[in-house]
């Protein structure tokens, strides 16, 4: 793990966009744990840099951080336990006036946390801040290195776990994960679902064609959830789309 850890530290501390994108792409191939690692790295890096940027650039960095937190919540909700995450949830930092909501995540390498101006979806955090300062980046890069070493496996027992790509409910509503409208159309093309099954409007989604519900739900990359969960994910995804920073796709990786 030592060489991979050194690579990740170098990329995290540097400003090489190409190397950063390559690292993220490699991690994303490691399944849910890799997706979590990518967004931990992205949120931590942009949060650190925002504090050093001038006002205009800091806003872009904080937007990227907020976008990454939204992605984290998608993956944590489904796969936190399987990926060896001991606990996660929202707390309140009473010392802060604006960014007082805190997302805590208990990685195997230690607790990490991110402040936010608003509480997002997810449970209340059962613990408290561990009081450690200056350890966040170290804990995240070491966890990311462990993910690269383990591959696309459950970090608890080593069993293979497929990445959840789609969510479907008993009413045949179907969405992609992470949720984006563009992602919905790519999903439909892959699953050979016609455009006439798309519902736009306030809550964009696809319906599963009649007769294909059992087939779609049996796929290893589909998780069956409640209609309420579908609605929550759509709402969260639309909120992110409205604030998704261009920097997240380019400079501020």
N, C-alpha and C positions, 0 to 999 in steps of 0.2 A: 504493500500500500504506500510505502514511503515515496516512490517515484511519482505515483499518481497524486499524492498529497502535495508534493512539491510543485507539480504542474498546475494544480488547481489554485494554490496560493499565488503562484506567479501570474496566472491569468486574472485572478480576483483583484490583485493589487495593481495590475497594469491597465492599459487602455487600448489593447489590441482587439478591435471589434471582430476581426475574422477568427482569431483564436477563441474568443468568447463564444461566438456562434457555433464553432465546431465543438466546444465543450458541451454546450447546451444540447446540441443535436445528439451527441454521444450519450448524455445522461437520459434524454428522452427515450432512447431505445431500451432503457433499463426498466420500463414499466412505471407503475404508479410512484415508486420510491424515487425514480429519476425525475419524474415530473415535479414532485415535491422539492427535490434538491435544486432543480433549475430555478424555481420561483423563490426559494429561500435565498439563493445566491443573488438573484436579481433584486429582491426587496432589500437585502442587507447592503449590497453595493450602492444602489441608488440612494438609499437612506444616508449612508456615510457621505457620499459625494454632494448631496443636496445641501449639507451643512457648510460646505466650502464654496458653493457656487454663488454667483450674484443672483439677485432676486428672480429675474426672468428664467434663468436656467434652473434654479432650485425648484421652481414650480413644475417644470417639466420632469425633473427627477422625482419629485413627490408624486406626480401623477403616475409615473412608471411603478413606483413602490405600491401605490394603491391598487393598480391593475394586477400586480404580482400577488398581492394579498388576496384579491378576489379569486385568482387561479388556485392559490393555496387552499382556500376554503373548499373549493370544488373537490380537490383530491383528498383532503383530510377527512371530509365528511364520509367518504366511501372507504378509504384505505388506510387510515391512520394506524389502526391496531395491527393490520397485516404487515405494515412497514416498520413495525417495532417502535412506533411512537407511543410513549407511555401515557400521554394525556395531552389535551389541548383545549383551549376555550378562551373566553373573554373575561377580562377583569377591568378594574378602574384604577387609574393613577390619580389619587386625590390631589397630588401636588401640581398637576397640570390643569390649566384652565380650558384650553382648546383641544389639543390632541390627548385627551384623557382616557380614551378607550384603548385597551391593550390586548393584543392577541398573543397569548402564551402558547408555546409548543415545547413539549418535553421530548427532545431527541435522545437517542442513546448516548450521545456525546455531551448532553447537558441541556439546560433550559435556554431557549431563545425567545425574544419577544419583539413586537412591533407596535408602536403607537399609531393611533388612527383618530381622525376627527369624529368618526361615527362608529357605532357598534354595528357590525355586520352579522350575517347569519352564523349560527354555530352555538354551542353550549356555553354555559358559564364555566369559568375555570375554577377547579376545586382547590388549587394550591395558591401559593403566593410567590412573589418575586424572590429569587434566591439570593439577591444582594450582590451578585458577581458583576463587576464592571470590566469592560474591555475584553470580554471573552466571546462575544457573539460571533464574530467572523471566524475565529478559530474553531468553535463548535460546529459551525455550518460547513466549513471546508473539510473538516475531518469526517463529517457525516456523508458529504458528497463523495469523498474518496472511498468510503466504505461501500456506498452504493455501486460505484464503478467496479469494485472488487467482487461484489456479490453477484452482479448481473441482474437480469429481470426475474428476481425471485423474492418470495416472502422473506423479509429480513428477520422474522421470528423463528420459523422452522425450516426454511430453505426450500419449501415447496413452490412450484411455479404458480404465478398468479397472472392472469391476463389483464391487460389494461382495460378498464371500462371506458368505452368510447361513446356509448349511447345509453339513454335512459328511456324506459317505456312504462306506461301504467296500464291498469286494467281497462281504461276507456280508450285504449289504442293511441294515446298521444305519444309522440316520439320526438326526442331532442338529442342533440350531440353534447358531448362534454369534452373540454369546456364549451359553454354555449356561445355561439355567435350565429347570426343570420346566414352569413356566408357558409359557415360550417354546416348548417342545416341542409343547404342545397348540395354540398359535397356529400353529405351523408346519404341523401336521397339518391344521388347518382350511383353511389357504391352499392346501395341496397336495392337498386332498380325499382324505386318507388316513383311513380309519375308525378309531374308537377301539379296535377289537379288535386293531389292529396295535401298540398301545402295550404296552411291557413295563416294569412298575414294578420293584419289588424293589430290589436293591442298586445297580444301574446303570441308571437310567431312560433309555429311548430308544424310538424307533419303529423298526419294520421297514418297509422299502419293500415294498409289495404285489408278489407275484409277477407278472411281466409288465410292471412299470413301472420296473424298475431302470435300464434304458438311458435311458428318457425322463427320469427324475429326474436322473441323473448328467450328462445333456447340458445341463441348465439352466445359464445363465451365472452364477447365484448359488450354485451347488453346486460344492464341491471334493471330488474323490475322494481319500481318504486310506486309510491302513492301519487294520486293526481296533485295533491298539495305540494309534494316535493318537486314535481315538474314545474308547477307555478312558481315556487321559490327560486328554482334555478333559472327560469326564464327572466324573472324580475331582476335577479342579480346580474345575469348576463347582459341585459339591456342597460342596466346602470353602468356596467363597465364599458360597454360599447360607446356610451355617450362621453366617457372620459378617457377612453383608451389612448394613451399618448403615442404620437408618431415616434417618439424617442425609443419606445419599447421595441420598435421594429427596426431600429437603426443605430443611432449613436449611443444612447444610454442603455446598454445591455447589462 
